[in-house]
Amino acid sequence: MDLFTTSWRRAWAGIGAVGEGGALFAQLKGAYAEPRRHYHTLQHLGECLAAFDDVQAQAEHPHEVELALWFHDAIYDIKGHDNEQRSADWARDALREAGVAAASAQRVHDLVMATRHTAVPSGRDEQLLVDIDLSILGAERARFDEYEQQIRQEYAYVPGFLFRRKRREILKGFLDRPAIYSTPQFHDALEARARDNLRRVTA
């Protein structure tokens, strides 16, 4: 069984959803495979799920965190400003339709909303989810550079000078935080390399 199938079945059953959720599983994989995507793809989802595998024991509600990872970039309209909101709503509605308790479905919704990265995350599950999503910043140099190229491809319609200015603002925002990663494991493993990567591309 591949990573995606293993993860989906574990999270779906663990959160108490009815059936196997096969149609939703296929829908989500299809969304991440949309041709207009270059970074927010199955590669990114797979990297997130693999990272979660290593730290799932640290989560308070591991199945909710795992499903939030599945949904966090489910809707990705390059020119949209409400992707996280729409993804979060989809998660909550789909889980409620599958018989998941309202409180659990709402927590998944709220976790997805945390990936807007507009505030420093609070609570163990939120911190874990956001650290996983941001783990790319602390990737090895070759993968980080590939990531930057992939983001540029997604925003190919934006003029170069404007893209560089906006991108620098976003990355500087992370660099200016007292800590990029909130959990000890991610901080110890990735903080220094993430700062090196970010300093290099924002200099």
N, C-alpha and C positions, 0 to 999 in steps of 0.2 A: 504494500500500500504506500502511495507517495505521501509526501509531507502535507499537501493540501487536504487529501481525503482523511488522513489520520487526525489532523487538527480539527477539521469540520465535524467529524463524527464524535470526537471527544467533547467538543464545546457544545454541540447541539444536544447531545444526550445529557450532558452535565447540567445544562441550564434548565432542563425539564421540558424541552420542546417536544411536540408530538410528531411522530413519524421520523423519517430520515432527513427531511428538508432537501431532498435531491434537486428539486426544481430551483430552489433559492440558491443552492450551492452552484448550480450551472449558471444562473443569472449573474452571480457575483464574479465568478471566474471570467465570464464573458465581458463584464464591465471592465475588469482590469486588463483585458486583452484588446480593448478598443484601439484602433490604429492611430488615433491622434495622441495617444499617450506614449511617452518615452521614458519617464521616470516612474510615474505612479502606475506601475504595471504589476504583472505577476512576479516579476523579479523582486520588486520592493516588498510586495506582500509576503513572498517566500522568505525574504531576509528577516522580516518582522516576526513571522511565525517561528523561524528557526531560533531567533533570539529569545522569544517567549519560552520555547522549550527548555532553555537553560535556567530560566528564572521563575517558572510558573509556581514553584513552591512558596515564593515570597508574596504572592497575591492573596488578598483577602477573599476575593471572589474570582478565582482563576478563569472560570468559564465565561464570565462577563467580560473580562479583559480580553480573552481570546476572540470572542465574537466582536468586540469593539475593534480589534485589529482587522478583522474581516471586512467590517463596514467603513473603516475610517476614511478611505478614499474611494468608496463605492461609486459615488457621484463625482465626476471630475470634468467640469466644464471649464475649459481654459480661461474663458472670459467671464466666468461666473464669480460672484462674491458670496454665495451662500452654499457652497459645496458641502461644507461640514454640517450645516443645518439640515440640508436635504438628505445627506447620508445618515445622520442621526435619526431623523424622522422615519426614514425607511427601515432602519434597524428596529426601532421601537415598535412600529406598526407590524412589521413582519413577525417579530417575536410574540407580540400579543395575539396575532392571528394563529400562531402555532401553540397557543395555550400557555405561554410563559407568564409567570406571575408579574403583575404590573410593576412592582418595585424593582424586580430584576431587569425588566425591559427598559425602565426609566434610567437605571444606573448605566446600562449599555449606551443609551442615548447620551447621557451626560459625559461619559468617557469619550465618546466620539467627538463631542463638542470641545473637549479639552485639547484636541489636536489642531485647533485654530492657532495655538501657540501665542495667544494674546496676553496670557498671564502665566506666572510661574505656577505649576501644578501643585495641588494640595491633596492629601490623602494618599495612602500607599498605592492603591490601584491606579489612580490618575498619574502619579509620579512614575510608576512602572511603565504604563502605556506610553507616556510622552517620551520617556527615556528610550524606549524601543524605537519609537518613530524617529527620534533624533539621532539614533546610533550611527546613521550614515555620515554625520558630521565628523565622527571619530574613526571613520573607516581608514584602511590603508590608503596611502596617497593615490595609487592607481585607480582604486574604486571611487575615491572621493572626486577625482578629476573626471572620471566617467560620469558620475552623478551630476556634476556641474554642466557637462556637455548635454546630458539628457534634459536637464531643466531648460537650458538654452533652446533645445530643439522644440520643447513644448511651447515656448514663447517666441517661436521664430518670427511671428508677425510683429513683434515689438522691435523698433529700431535699436541698433546696437548701443548707441550712447545712452538711451533711456533705460534699456535693460540693465546695462552695467551699473548705472546709478541706483536703480531700484533694488537690484540684487545686492549691491554693497550695503544698502541701508538695512535690508533684512538680515544679512549675515552679521553685520556689526551689532545688530540688536541682540543676537545670541552671545556674541563675544563680550558685550558690555555687561552681561549678567554676572553676578558674583560667582555663580556656578551654572554650567550648562545642564549638567545632569544632577538629578535630585536624589537618586538612590546610591548607596555606597558602592555597590557592585559596578554599575555603569560609570560612576565618577572615577573610581580607581582604575578601571580598564581603559576609558576613552577620553576623559577630560583633557589631558595634556595633548593628545594627538588632535582632538577636535580643535583646540585653540591654535595649534600649529597650522592646521589646514585653513582655518578661518583667517588667521593673520596673513597667511600667504596670499589668499585671493582677495583680501580687502586692502592690502597695502597700497 
